[in-house]
Amino acid sequence: MKLPIVAYGDPVLRRKAVDIEENEPGLQQLIADMFETMYGAKGVGLAAPQVGMSKRLFVIDATPFDDDEPALKDFKKVFINAEILEETGEEWPFNEGCLSIPDIREDVYRKPKIVISYYDENWQLHEDTFEGMAARIIQHEYDHIEGKLFTDKLTPLRKRLIEKRLTDISKGNIKVDYKMKFPAVKKGR
């Protein structure tokens, strides 16, 4: 089932998400719904806070970047209770976007290599190293479970330049081809 994606301005996007218990009811269905929602919105990652749930869960599918990085072919993963243990290397820019902040893309600097601990959908514990685009997508989604957005990484000037557009998004003054929930839109309208 496709879930509505929470828009910029909703408080759930600013909360540090809580850990998930191993026997969490409905977890497998939530994971399936998140993948369906992400694909329906043409995204490469989606975190639980983006569908209104303050849980430490995100899903990614980096396959769209396999032309540039062949290792990303079929790179589809689930991250539960993830913790980034290390970020290394010289920061590099990439023009990022976010399903919760549609139609805004900005250059964001991130380190190229990470070490992350997480559980997969079968509740197997992993400690893996990721580099390049995979690391970037993971860092972006990880920020969501930490209550951070890519716009937090912009300079004060860039933030001021997009402020009105961000306000418009929170008010629902934007056209998207996927279902969204806007925090500043009154119910019943």
N, C-alpha and C positions, 0 to 999 in steps of 0.2 A: 504494500500500500504506500502510495506517495504521501509524504507528510508535508505540512506547510513549513517553509523555511522562515525562521524568525529574522526580521529585518533589524538593521542598525538602530540602536537606541533602546532596544529591549534590555532590561536589567539582567536577564539570564546570560547574556553575552559577556557580562562584566563580572560574573561570579566565578570563583575558583570551584571547579566541579568536584564532586565527591566520588570516592572509590566505589566500585561495583563489587558486590559479594559474588562468590563463585556460583551460588545457586540462585542468582537473580531471576525472578519470574519474568518470562517474556523476553529475555535477552536475545535469543536466537531470532525471534520475530523482529525485534527492534533493529538488529544488524541487517536483516534482509530488507526491511523497510528503508533503512538509511541508504543502502546501496541503490535501491530502486529510486529513491528521492534524488540522490546524487546524479545518477545516470539521466533521469528525467530533466534535470536542470543543467545537464552537460558540464558537470563539475568533475574534478579529479580527486576531491577530498570533501568529507563532511564530518563535522563533530556533533556529538549529542546536544550540546548547548544550542546549536543552530536549528535544532528541531524542538527547542523548548525544554530540554531535559538536562539538568545540571549533573551530568554523569561523566566520568572519565572514560569516554569511549569515542573513538573516531575510526573512520574507514577511508581507505584511499585506493585509487586505481590509476596508476601513472602511465598506463599504456599509451595515451595520446602523445606522450613525449618519446616513444620508442624510435622515432625516426632520428632524433638527435642522440639518444642514448639507447642502443639496442638492448641493453640489459633490462630495460623497463618494459619489454614486451611481456604482457600478462602479469605485470607487477601489481597484484591486488592483495591488500592486507587489511586485517582488523587489529586495532590496538586498544587493549583494555588496561586501565590503571597504569598507563605509560608514565615513565619518568626519564627525561633526558639526563644522562649521567655526564656527558661531555660534549662540547662543541669546539671544534678546532679548525684552524686554517684561516686564510685571509678572507674577510667578508667580500662577497661579490653581489652585484645588483641583478635583480630580475624584476620584470614588470608583473606584479601580482594583482590578482583580483580576488573577490570573495562572493560566494552566493548570497551572503547576508548583506552585502554592500554592492548591489548590482550596478553595472555601468561605470564603476570607478576602478581604474587600474593605476598603480603607482609603482615606481622603482623602490624596491625594498632590499636592504643589505642584510645578508645572513651568512653565517660561516658554512663552508662547503662540506663539512664532515661531522657526523654526530654518532654517539654511542647511546643507545636507548634500551631500557628494560621495559618489557610489556608482556601481557598475556594475550594469546590469540583467541579465536572464537571457540577453540576446543579446550581452553583453559590451560594451555601449555605455556610455561614461562620461557621467555627468550631474552637474550641480551645480544643485540646485533649492532653492527656498524653500517651506516648508510652514507653515501656520498652523492654529490651533484644534485640533480633534480629530485631524486627520491628523498634526500635529506631535507631539501627545501619544502616539499609538500608536507612531509612529516612535521617539520618545525612550524609551519603555518597552522596545521590542524592542532598540534600540541598547544600552541598559543591559545586556541579557543578553549581548551579544557583548563587553562590557567587564567581565564578571564581577560585575555588580551586580544587585540585586533591588529591587523597589519597596518592600519592607520596610526596606531600608537608609535610606529617606528619612523613616521615621517617627520620632517623638520617642522618647526612652528609655522613657517611661511607656507609650506605645502598644505598643512592642516587648515590654515585660514583660507587658502584658495579653494578648498573643496568643502568648506563648512556649510554653505547653502545647499549644495548637492546632497550632503549627508542628512541635513534637516529634511529635505524633500523626500529622501528615502524613508526616514522614520515616519513621515506623514502619509506615505503611500502614493506620493506624487511621482510615480515612475511606472513604466510599462515593463513587465517581465513575462516570459512565457512559461513560468512555473508558479505554483501556489505559494504565496507568502503571507506572513502575519506581521502587520505593521503596528508598532507600539503606540503611535500617536493617533491612530484611527479609532474613533469611538465605535463600540459595538452597536449593531442595529442600523448602521448607515450603509 
